[in-house]
Amino acid sequence: MNMFEVTLVMLLIIVLSIRKMNIVLVLTLASIILGFLAHMDILSMIETYSHGIMNGAEIALSYALLGGFAALISYSGVTEYIVMQVIEKLNLSSTKKHKIIVKIILIMILTTLSMMSQNLIPIHIAFIPIVIPPMLSLFNELQMNRKLIAVILTFGLTFPYMLFPFGFGQIYHKTIQRAFIDQDVTIPFNEIFYAMLYPALGMLIGLVISVFVYNKDRKYRKAFEGGYNQNKVNHKFNNNNNKSKPFKKYDIVVILIAIISMLIVQLYTDSMIFGALCGILSYFLFYIKQWSLLDSKVIEGMQTMAYISMIMLSANGFSHVLTESGKVKEAVNEIGKLENSPDSLVIFVMLIIGLVITLGIGSSFATIPIIGSIFIPLGLELELSLTSLLIIVGTAGALGDAGSPSSDSTLGPTAGLNMDGQHDHINDTCIPTFIYLAIPLFIFGWVSAVIFA
């Protein structure tokens, strides 16, 4: 019954989000319902929810500062300059063949950038508000379906950490290893990579399928036109009132210094907050006479990320209520009743529970400790192989990250693609990423876990 209750709450979140209820309100309402089901009094639920919000304050501030930093990069005009050069060349040769070639190049670039943000240069979603908004006009010119862009970005934000043991991937793999160590099971660190190869293949195939599904042209209004607040963006295409400053070579030097300093500080301090602050300070140091203007740009950038920060805060509150309610642990414990069932059924239920939990929490890293404490002892009792157990835990933890309304892997792409108000978070990001990334991951994870069982 507890598993039913948890699933019901998750379905409520999905249904209300699809029906266009504000996701912050949805998560708050879900927290209240969870508290009621767990027999928590209203004051305890509010205290638990508030405590979860406080735990997410660091992430929220990080996103806001990254928005400010991205606004300064955009204000410099460098990204707009590059995109406009591409658009001009595209207009010189606007044949169907040429457009297809440009689309393929863009797909490869965006996939590479998003994957690098997890392993090689671990800045996570920080690159999205810098790179994506200036490219919206190019996407419109090519009539690219933004659902495909969302799938590409979410793939790049989830696939690398799940598979490669570097950057955020090292953290994820160590989290899995720690879950096994806590159950007195020692596993070689490199074994996790080999185990995750099989389920990760499902995401790769799903990405390829999405490219063919969303290859048809889709028309959008010209970026940042049609009545949207121009002050919320730092650039505007296809008009003569460009809000960006004239682009100069000096700006390239400042941008490089700002980005490099941000990366160094972030990697050294392991803090996105201080990394973004360092990048912002670099601008203020090199443009001393423009402080008032720079300040207004930083505020505008922070405003564009404020809603994302609000969602992350409410998601943290919901996650804390979900954990403290005990419903997740009770639901996971119910798997023990299936110990006499076929391995394929037990593994299927394990993955379903991982999917439900991650969809609600929005964090694969937070899901691993929750499910590991039950999945691993149960798997050992069922005499599943170590490879099969690694596949189950690693896949179950990552399943809902692609598709969760409260995951930064979906919120990040939406923040960039919806800068002109033409990209819906649920219909254009969450549903496509769930279909083409989460479902193939589930299928390949289940089949490979059964094969190695």
N, C-alpha and C positions, 0 to 999 in steps of 0.2 A: 504493500500500500504506500510505503514511503517513496519508493521509486516512482510510483504513479504521481504522487504529489509534486515531487521535484520536476518531473517531466511536464506536468500540467502548468506549472509556473513558467517554465521555459517557453512552452507553446504560447502562453498568454503574452509573453514579451514579444515573440515573433509576430503574432497575429495583430496586436495593437500597433506595433511598429509599421507593419504593412498597411494598416488602416490609417496611417499618417498621424497617430498620436505622438506628441513630442517624446523622444527617447528618454529624456531626463525624467519626465513625469512617469513614463512607463516603468523605468527602473525603480523609482521611488514607490510606486504603487505595488510593484512586485515584492519589494522589501517588506511592505506592510502585510501583504498576504502571506509571505513566508513566516513572518513573526507570528501571525495569527495561527497558522498551521502548526507551528512549533510551540504553541501555548505560551508565547512571550507576551508580557503585558506591554502596553503601548509605550510606556516610559523606557522600558528595557530595550525595546526595538529601536526607539529613537536614539538612545545612547549608543547602541551597537552600530547603527547606521552612521551616526556622526563620527564615531571613532574610525570607521572605515574611510570616511571622507578625509579625515585628518591624515590618514596613512597615504592617501593619494595626492596630498598637497604638493609634494616635490615634483611629481610627474606633471601636474597641472601647470605649475610655474615654469617647468622646463619647456612645455609646449608654447606657453605664452611668449617666453623670451626667444624661442626659436622663430616664432612668427615675426617678432620685431627684427631679428637678425635677417630673416628672409626678405623683409620689406626694404631694408637698407641695400641688400644685394640687388633687388629689383629696381630700386630707385637709381642705382648707378647706371642702369640702362644697358648693361652688358648682355644679359640674357635676352632682352628684347631686340638688341642689335643683331645677335646671332640668329634669332628666329626670323626676323625681317629679311635677313640675307637669304635664308633658305626659302622664304615665301617668294621673294623676287625671282630667284632661280627657278622656282616651281612654275611661276607665271610665264617664264620664257619658254618652258616646255611642259605644257599642261596635258600632255597625252596620257591616255589611260595606263600605258606601260610605264611611263615615268612616275606616275602617282603610285603605282604598285611598288616600284623600287624604293621610293621615299618611305612608304608605309613599312616596308620590310626593314629598312635601315632604322626607322624610329622604334619599331618593336624590339630590335636587337639592342639598341642603345638604352631604352628604358628598362629592359630585362637586366642588362649588365649593371646599370646604375643601382637599381633596387637590390640586386644580389650583393653588390659591393658594399652596400650600406649595412649589411649584416655581418660580414666576415672580414673583408679586406680593410675597409674604412668604416668601423662600426658606429655610424651616426644615426642608425635606425631611420625614422621617418623625417629627419631634419632636412633631407634633400628635397622633399616633395614640395613644400611651399616656396622653395627657391627655383626649382626647375619647371614644375608643371604649369603654374598660372601663365607665364609668358608664352607657353607653347599652345595654349588653347586656340589661338587664332590659326596656328598651323594645323591643328587637328580639324578645325572647322573648314579650312581651305581644302583639306584632303577628304573631308566628310567621314572622318574616322569615328566609329562607334565608341563612345567613352566607356561603355561596359567592358570592352576589350582592354582598354587602358587600365581600368580598375583591376581586372583579373591579372594582368601583367604585373602591376605594382604589388598586389597582394601576394602573388606567387613569389616575387623577388624578396618580399619581407618575411615569408614563412619557410619556403623550401630550403634556403641556405642554412638557417640556424638548426633546422631539423636534421640536416644531413652532414654538413661539414663542421668539424670540431675546432672552429676558429671564431674569434670575436664572440658574438652572441651565441653562436653554435657551441663554443666551448662551455659557456655557462649552462646551456640547455643539456648538453651531454653530461656535464658534471652533476647537474641536478638529478638526472636519471641514475647516474652512478651512486650518488649519495642515497637515493631511495633504496637501492639494493644493499648498500653497506649498512643502512639502518636496520635491515632485516637479516644481518649477518651473512650476506652473500657477497663475495668478492668477485668482481668482473673486471677484465682488462679494459682500459679506457677505449682502445682502438676497436674493440668488438662492437661498440655502439654504432660506429660508422657503418660497419659491414651489415649490421642488422637493419639499419634504417634505409639502406639502399633500395630495398624491395618496396616498402610503402611509398617512398619518395618518388619512385618511378611512376606511380599513379598520378601524382600532381603534375609531373612533366607531361604525361600523356593528356591529362585534362587541359593543360595550357595549350597544347597543340590543337586539340579539338576546338577550343574556344576561338582560336585564330580563324578557323574555317567557318565557324558559326556566325561570328560577328564581322565577317569580311565585307558585308554589304554596306553601301554608303548610307550614312544617316546625316540629315541636315540639322544644323544648329543655327541660332541667331549669331551674328557677329559678336565676338567676345567683348563683354563690357559695354554693350550697347543695349538699348531698349528700356531705359528707365532705371537701371541699377545705380546704386550710390557709387559714384566714381571715387569718392574719397576712401572707400574701403579697399581699393586696389591702387597699386603704385604705378600702373602703366595702362595705356589704352591704345588699342590697335585701330588701324583703318580710319583715323581721323587726324585732324591737324592740331588738336589740343593735347598733345602728349604730356603727361604729368611727370615723366622721367627727366632727369637732368641730362644735358648734352653729354654724349659718351666720349670720353677721352682716354688716351693710353695710360694716363696717371691713375685712372680708376681701376685698371687691370692690376696694377701693383698693389693698390689698397685692398682690392678684393682678395688677391692671393694671400696677402699678409693676414687679413681677417680670417679667411677660411683655414689657413695653416695653423694660426694661433688658436683658433677654436678647436681644431682637431687635437692639437698637442695637449691643450689644457684638459679637454674632455677625456682623452686617453690616460693622462697622468693622474687626474683627480677622480676619474670614473664618475663624473658628474656632468650631465647635459646643461645644468643651470650655469655652472661656472664656465663651461665651454662657450655657451651662447653669450654670456656676459663679456667674456674676453673678446669675442668677435665684434660685438657692439661697441665696446670701448675702443677697439682699433679704429673704427670709423670716426668716432668723436676726436681721437687724437690727431687724425690726419685731415680732418675738416673742422678745425677749431672755429672758423668764422661762420659756420653753418649750423651751430648747435641747436638753435630753436627749430629750424626746419627738420634736422635729423630727429629731434625729439618727437615731432609730430608724426614722422614716418614710422618711428618705433611704436608709437601708440596705435597707429592704424594697423600695423602688422600684428600687434598683440590682440587687437579687437577681432581680427579675422580668425585667430586661433582660440578666442575666448570660449566659443560654443563647444569646441572639441574638448577643451579643458573641463568644462562643466559636465560633459558626458563622462569623461574619465573619472571625475570626482564621484558622480552618482553611481558609476559602475563599481568603484571601490567600496562605496557604502553598501551596495547590494551584495557584493562578493563577501563582505565581512558578515552580513546578516546570514547569508547562505551557509557560511562556514560555522558560525556560532550557533545556528539553529540546530545543528546536528543532523539535519535531514540528509546531507550528502553522505556522511559516514554511515547512517542507517541504510541508505539506498545501496551503498557499496557493499555493506555487510550482507545484504540479501543475496548476493551472488553465491555465498556459501551454500545456499539451499540447492544450488544447481550442480553440486560437486559430483553427483551420480549421473549427470547428463553428458551427452557427447561433447567432446572438446570443441567442436565447431560451434555448438550452441553457446557454451560458456564464453568462448572468445568473442562471439558476436555480441553478447550481452555486455561484456567488459567494454568493448569499443563504443557501444551505444551510451553507456554511462559516462565514459570519457567525453563523448561528443556533447552530451547534455550539459555536463558540468562546465566544459570550456566555453560553450555557447553562452552560458549565463555569466560566468566569471569574466570571460574575455581575455584570459591569460593562460597560455599553455604552461608557462613556467610555474604558475601558482597551482595548476592542476596536478602536476606530477607528485608532489608530496601527499596530496589528498588521496589519490588513487593507489599510489605505491604501497602504502601501509597495508592495504587489503589485497590488491592484485598479486603482489609478489608471493606472500605466504600461500594464497590460494593456488597460484600456478605451481608452486613447489609441491603442494599437497596432491595436485592432479598429475604430477610428474611431467610437466611440460618442459621442453628443452630450454636452455638459457637463451638461445637465439630467439625462440618463439616468445619468451617472456619479455625480452628487450623490445621486440617488435610491438607487442601489445601495449606496453607501458609508453614507449616513445610515440606510437601512433595515437593512442587514446588521449595523450596529453596535448597533441598538436591539432587534433581533429577539428575542433570548433573555432580555432583561431581565424581561419578563413571562412567568413560568413557571420561571425558574431557581431551584432550591432554595437557592442561595447568594446570591441577589440581595436587597439591602435593600428593593427594591420589592415583594417577596413576604414577606420576613421581618418587615417592619414591620407589615403587616396581620395576619399570624398572631399576632404578639406581643400585639396588642390584642384580637383576636377569641378567642384561646385562653386568656384570663385565667381562665376557669372550667373549663378542660380539656375543652371540647366542640368544638374546632375543630382539625382535623388539617392540618399544614403542607402535606403533599404532596397529599392527596386533596381538601382543601377550599380550598386557595389555589393551589398550583402548577399542578395539572391544569386547573381551571376558567380560570385566567388565560391559560394557554398556548392552550387551545382558542379562547377568545373574544377574545383580544387578539393573541397572537403569530401564530396562523394567518391571521386576516384581514389583519394587517400584511404578512405574507409574500406573500399573494395579490395585494393591491393594489400592493405595492412591485414585485413581479415584472412584473405586467401594465403598470403605468405606465412602468417602466424599458424594457420592450420597445417600447412605443408611441413613446416619445421617443428610442429608439435611433437 
